[in-house]
Amino acid sequence: MKKTILSLVLTTFIGASTMANPIEKETKTVKAEESKVTWKAYKVAGSHTGTVKLQSGALEFDGDKLVGGEFVVDMTSINTTDLEGDYKNKLDGHLSSADFFSTENNPTSKLVFTKVKSSGKNSYEVTGDLTIKGITKPVTFDVSVYGSKATATLKVDRTKYDIKYSSGLIGTAKDKLIYDEFDLVVDLQM
């Protein structure tokens, strides 16, 4: 009987203290027009850089600690910034084609945070589900948050999303003209 009463008292105490200190989560909407997503892809003879527009996004905080996030990118906005004229137009068209991102059938890509771990002051190691071309795979990357700004860097293996054009997975190593991994640098404004 004493054990039952003790259990009830502890349960009530723990329950009351939890209600007295509720977790206050805050969702901060990202200003898509003021934020920037930059990509860099590598090939044997060099690299190309460009941008893609953020369609929507939000970061979730518990107090001042990052605990979640979700983002949608407009893949139809893919833009090469290191070329001009016909070369730029051809590369933008090719990146939008079925050889790469198939933007007509897959106009958006999405990233949803699944795990956030603090790695230092204002720094986090994030694992999330990245969806490109309707294929979802986990990615791990670093995020830094400073006031109303956040930055993230990701390395993405395109072959995991059925983007195998000129990949080392097809043919021999000498045919690998475009590297399988590309980089994303994200600067967010909240």
Secondary structure, 3 states (H helix, E strand, C coil): CHHHHHHHHHHHHHHHHHHHCCCCEEEEECCHHHCEEEEEEEECCEEEEEEEEEEEEEEEEECCEEEEEEEEEEEEEEEECCCCHHHHHHHHHHHHCCCCCCCCCCCEEEEEEEEEEEEECCEEEEEEEEEECCEEEEEEEEEEEECCEEEEEEEEEHHHHCCCCCCCCCCCHHHCCEEEEEEEEEEEEC
